[in-house]
Amino acid sequence: MNSKADKFYQEYLDREVDMAEVFDKQLRLVQELQNRIEHEMFKGMQYKANERGSGVSLYDPKLTKSAESLGKLVVQLQGSHLRILKEGERARKKMSLDDKVDATIKFIRSLPKGYLLKITDALKEGSK
């Protein structure tokens, strides 16, 4: 039983996580929530004013609380984005030249074949 857990944990550690992809997903989620809140706010302003009369307040405490929570989430995203950038910069500075070359080769191999051919052609021309 422990061997399966150890194997799963090792696979978990070996799996690459792209922090930029995680951040982009979070950002898309926040943008969707912001669009929904804005839609609700404007929907309320357009239709409820005519139903209730012009003297009735359109303040919606639930919607306001959602907007405040969304604002806090945006601040957290900005903080996490800054940490991602700083960590990437820190990791880049610590890399040796061999590590940088290995990372470059790994990146180039992950590109679509058209880009790979373009790079190999450029390298062939540069070596002449």
Contact map, one row per residue, 1 for C-alpha under 8 A:
11111000000000000000000000000000000000000000000000000000000000000000000000000000000000000000000000000000000000000000000000000000
11111100000000000000000000000000000000000000000000000000000000000000000000000000000000000000000000000000000000000000000000000000
11111110000000000000000000000000000000000000000000000000000000000000000000000000000000000000000000000000000000000000000000000000
11111111000000000000000000000000000000000000000000000000000000000000000000000000000000000000000000000000000000000000000000000000
11111111100000000000000000000000000000000000000000000000000000000000000000000000000000000000000000000000000000000000000000000000
01111111110000000000000000000000000000000000000000000000000000000000000000000000000000000000000000000000000000000000000000000000
00111111111000000000000000000000000000000000000000000000000000000000000000000000000000000000000000000000000000000000000000000000
00011111111100000000000000000000000000000000000000000000000000000000000000000000000000000000000000000000000000000000000000000000
00001111111110000000000000000000000000000000000000000000000000000000000000000000000000000000000000000000000000000000000000000000
00000111111111000000000000000000000000000000000000000000000000000000000000000000000000000000000000000000000000000000000000000000
00000011111111100000000000000000000000000000000000000000000000000000000000000000000000000000000000000000000000000000000000000000
00000001111111100000000000000000000000000000000000000000000000000000000000000000000000000000000000000000000000000000000000000000
00000000111111110000000000000000000000000000000000000000000000000000000000000000000000000000000000000000000000000000000000000000
00000000011111110000000000000000000000000000000000000000000000000000000000000000000000000000000000000000000000000000000000000000
00000000001111111000000000000000000000000000000000000000000000000000000000000000000000000000000000000000000000000000000000000000
00000000000011111100000000000000000000000000000000000000000000000000000000000000000000000000000000000000000000000000000000000000
00000000000000111110000000000000000000000000000000000000000000000000000000000000000000000000000000000000000000000000000000000000
00000000000000011111110000000000000000000000000000000000000000000000000000000000000000000000000000000000000000000000000000000000
00000000000000001111111000000000000000000000000000000000000000000000000000000000000100000000000000000000000000000000000000000000
00000000000000000111111100000000000000000000000000000000000000000000000000000000000100000000000000000000000000000000000000000000
00000000000000000111111110000000000000000000000000000000000000000000000000000000000000000000000000000000000000000000000000000000
00000000000000000111111111000000000000000000000000000000000000000000000000000000000000000000000000000000000000000000000000000000
00000000000000000011111111100000000000000000000000000000000000000000000000001000100000000000000000000000000000000000000000000000
00000000000000000001111111110000000000000000000000000000000000000000000000000000000000000000000000000000000000000000000000000000
00000000000000000000111111111000000000000000000000000000000000000000000000000000000000000000000000000000000000000000000000000000
00000000000000000000011111111100000000000000000000000000000000000000000000001000000000000000000000000000000000000000000000000000
00000000000000000000001111111110000000000000000000000000000000000000000000001000000000000000000000000000000000000000000000000000
00000000000000000000000111111111000000000000000000000000000000000000000000000000000000000000000000000000000000000000000000000000
00000000000000000000000011111111100000000000000000000000000000000000000000000000000000000000000000000000000000000000000000000000
00000000000000000000000001111111110000000000000000000000000000000000010011000000000000000000000000000000000000000000000000000000
00000000000000000000000000111111111000000000000000000000000000000000000000000000000000000000000000000000000000000000000000000000
00000000000000000000000000011111111100000000000000000000000000000000000000000000000000000000000000000000000000000000000000000000
00000000000000000000000000001111111110000000000000000000000000000000010000000000000000000000000000000000000000000000000000000000
00000000000000000000000000000111111111000000000000000000000000000010010000000000000000000000000000000000000000000000000000000000
00000000000000000000000000000011111111100000000000000000000000000000000000000000000000000000000000000000000000000000000000000000
00000000000000000000000000000001111111110000000000000000000000000000000000000000000000000000000000000000000000000000000000000000
00000000000000000000000000000000111111111000000000000000000000100110000000000000000000000000000000000000000000000000000000000000
00000000000000000000000000000000011111111100000000000000000000000000000000000000000000000000000000000000000000000000000000000000
00000000000000000000000000000000001111111110000000000000000000000000000000000000000000000000000000000000000000000000000000000000
00000000000000000000000000000000000111111111000000000000000000100000000000000000000000000000000000000000000000000000000000000000
00000000000000000000000000000000000011111111100000000000000000100000000000000000000000000000000000000000000000000000000000000000
00000000000000000000000000000000000001111111110000000000000000000000000000000000000000000000000000000000000000000000000000000000
00000000000000000000000000000000000000111111111100000000000000000000000000000000000000000000000000000000000000000000000000000000
00000000000000000000000000000000000000011111111110000000010000000000000000000000000000000000000000000000000000000000000000000000
00000000000000000000000000000000000000001111111110000000010000000000000000000000000000000000000000000000000000000000000000000000
00000000000000000000000000000000000000000111111111000000000000000000000000000000000000000000000000000000000000000000000000000000
00000000000000000000000000000000000000000011111111100000000000000000000000000000000000000000000000000000000000000000000000000000
00000000000000000000000000000000000000000011111111110000010000000000000000000000000000000000000000000000000000000000000000000000
00000000000000000000000000000000000000000001111111111101010000000000000000000000000000000000000000000000000000000000000000000000
00000000000000000000000000000000000000000000011111111100000000000000000000000000000000000000000000000000000000000000000000000000
00000000000000000000000000000000000000000000001111111000000000000000000000000000000000000000000000000000000000000000000000000000
00000000000000000000000000000000000000000000000111111111000000000000000000000000000000000000000000000000000000000000000000000000
00000000000000000000000000000000000000000000000011111111000000000000000000000000000000000000000000000000000000000000000000000000
00000000000000000000000000000000000000000000000011011111000000000000000000000000000000000000000000000000000000000000000000000000
00000000000000000000000000000000000000000000000000011111100000000000000000000000000000000000000000000000000000000000000000000000
00000000000000000000000000000000000000000000000010011111110000000000000000000000000000000000000000000000000000000000000000000000
00000000000000000000000000000000000000000000000000000011111000000000000000000000000000000000000000000000000000000000000000000000
00000000000000000000000000000000000000000001100110000001111100000000000000000000000000000000000000000000000000000000000000000000
00000000000000000000000000000000000000000000000000000000111110010000000000000000000000000000000000000000000000000000000000000000
00000000000000000000000000000000000000000000000000000000011111110000000000000000000000000000000000000000000000000000000000000000
00000000000000000000000000000000000000000000000000000000001111111000000000000000000000000000000000000000000000000000000000000000
00000000000000000000000000000000000000000000000000000000000111111100000000000000000000000000000000000000000000000000000000000000
00000000000000000000000000000000000010011000000000000000000111111110000000000000000000000000000000000000000000000000000000000000
00000000000000000000000000000000000000000000000000000000001111111111000000000000000000000000000000000000000000000000000000000000
00000000000000000000000000000000000000000000000000000000000011111111100000000000000000000000000000000000000000000000000000000000
00000000000000000000000000000000000010000000000000000000000001111111110000000000000000000000000000000000000000000000000000000000
00000000000000000000000000000000010010000000000000000000000000111111111000000000000000000000000000000000000000000000000000000000
00000000000000000000000000000000000000000000000000000000000000011111111100000000000000000000000000000000000000000000000000000000
00000000000000000000000000000000000000000000000000000000000000001111111110000000000000000000000000000000000000000000000000000000
00000000000000000000000000000100110000000000000000000000000000000111111111000000000000000000000000000000000000000000000000000000
00000000000000000000000000000000000000000000000000000000000000000011111111100000000000000000000000000000000000000000000000000000
00000000000000000000000000000000000000000000000000000000000000000001111111110000000000000000000000000000000000000000000000000000
00000000000000000000000000000100000000000000000000000000000000000000111111111000000000000000000000000000000000000000000000000000
00000000000000000000000000000100000000000000000000000000000000000000011111111100000000000000000000000000000000000000000000000000
00000000000000000000000000000000000000000000000000000000000000000000001111111110000000000000000000000000000000000000000000000000
00000000000000000000000000000000000000000000000000000000000000000000000111111111000000000000000000000000000000000000000000000000
00000000000000000000001001100000000000000000000000000000000000000000000011111111100000000000000000000000000000000000000000000000
00000000000000000000000000000000000000000000000000000000000000000000000001111111110000000000000000000000000000000000000000000000
00000000000000000000000000000000000000000000000000000000000000000000000000111111111000000000000000000000000000000000000000000000
00000000000000000000000000000000000000000000000000000000000000000000000000011111111100000000000000000000000000000000000000000000
00000000000000000000001000000000000000000000000000000000000000000000000000001111111110000000000000000000000000000000000000000000
00000000000000000000000000000000000000000000000000000000000000000000000000000111111111000000000000000000000000000000000000000000
00000000000000000000000000000000000000000000000000000000000000000000000000000011111111100000000000000000000000000000000000000000
00000000000000000011000000000000000000000000000000000000000000000000000000000001111111110000000000000000000000000000000000000000
00000000000000000000000000000000000000000000000000000000000000000000000000000000111111111000000000000000000000000000000000000000
00000000000000000000000000000000000000000000000000000000000000000000000000000000011111111100000000000000000000000000000000000000
00000000000000000000000000000000000000000000000000000000000000000000000000000000001111111110000000000000000000000000000000000000
00000000000000000000000000000000000000000000000000000000000000000000000000000000000111111111000000000000000000000000000000000000
00000000000000000000000000000000000000000000000000000000000000000000000000000000000011111111100000000000000000000000000000000000
00000000000000000000000000000000000000000000000000000000000000000000000000000000000001111111110000000000000000000000000000000000
00000000000000000000000000000000000000000000000000000000000000000000000000000000000000111111111000000000000000000000000000000000
00000000000000000000000000000000000000000000000000000000000000000000000000000000000000011111111000000000000000000000000000000000
00000000000000000000000000000000000000000000000000000000000000000000000000000000000000001111111000000000000000000000000000000000
00000000000000000000000000000000000000000000000000000000000000000000000000000000000000000111111100000000000000000000000000000000
00000000000000000000000000000000000000000000000000000000000000000000000000000000000000000011111111110000000000000000000000000000
00000000000000000000000000000000000000000000000000000000000000000000000000000000000000000000011111110000000000000000000000000000
00000000000000000000000000000000000000000000000000000000000000000000000000000000000000000000001111111000000000000000000000000000
00000000000000000000000000000000000000000000000000000000000000000000000000000000000000000000001111111100000000000000000000000000
00000000000000000000000000000000000000000000000000000000000000000000000000000000000000000000001111111110000000000000000000000000
00000000000000000000000000000000000000000000000000000000000000000000000000000000000000000000001111111111000000000000000000000000
00000000000000000000000000000000000000000000000000000000000000000000000000000000000000000000000011111111100000000000000000000000
00000000000000000000000000000000000000000000000000000000000000000000000000000000000000000000000001111111110000000000000000000000
00000000000000000000000000000000000000000000000000000000000000000000000000000000000000000000000000111111111000000000000000000000
00000000000000000000000000000000000000000000000000000000000000000000000000000000000000000000000000011111111100000000000000000000
00000000000000000000000000000000000000000000000000000000000000000000000000000000000000000000000000001111111110000000000000000000
00000000000000000000000000000000000000000000000000000000000000000000000000000000000000000000000000000111111111000000000000000000
00000000000000000000000000000000000000000000000000000000000000000000000000000000000000000000000000000011111111100000000000000000
00000000000000000000000000000000000000000000000000000000000000000000000000000000000000000000000000000001111111100001000000000000
00000000000000000000000000000000000000000000000000000000000000000000000000000000000000000000000000000000111111100001000000000000
00000000000000000000000000000000000000000000000000000000000000000000000000000000000000000000000000000000011111110000000000000000
00000000000000000000000000000000000000000000000000000000000000000000000000000000000000000000000000000000001111111011000000000000
00000000000000000000000000000000000000000000000000000000000000000000000000000000000000000000000000000000000001111111000000000000
00000000000000000000000000000000000000000000000000000000000000000000000000000000000000000000000000000000000000111111100000000000
00000000000000000000000000000000000000000000000000000000000000000000000000000000000000000000000000000000000000011111110000000000
00000000000000000000000000000000000000000000000000000000000000000000000000000000000000000000000000000000000000111111111000000000
00000000000000000000000000000000000000000000000000000000000000000000000000000000000000000000000000000000000110111111111100000000
00000000000000000000000000000000000000000000000000000000000000000000000000000000000000000000000000000000000000001111111110000000
00000000000000000000000000000000000000000000000000000000000000000000000000000000000000000000000000000000000000000111111111000000
00000000000000000000000000000000000000000000000000000000000000000000000000000000000000000000000000000000000000000011111111100000
00000000000000000000000000000000000000000000000000000000000000000000000000000000000000000000000000000000000000000001111111110000
00000000000000000000000000000000000000000000000000000000000000000000000000000000000000000000000000000000000000000000111111111000
00000000000000000000000000000000000000000000000000000000000000000000000000000000000000000000000000000000000000000000011111111100
00000000000000000000000000000000000000000000000000000000000000000000000000000000000000000000000000000000000000000000001111111110
00000000000000000000000000000000000000000000000000000000000000000000000000000000000000000000000000000000000000000000000111111111
00000000000000000000000000000000000000000000000000000000000000000000000000000000000000000000000000000000000000000000000011111111
00000000000000000000000000000000000000000000000000000000000000000000000000000000000000000000000000000000000000000000000001111111
00000000000000000000000000000000000000000000000000000000000000000000000000000000000000000000000000000000000000000000000000111111
00000000000000000000000000000000000000000000000000000000000000000000000000000000000000000000000000000000000000000000000000011111
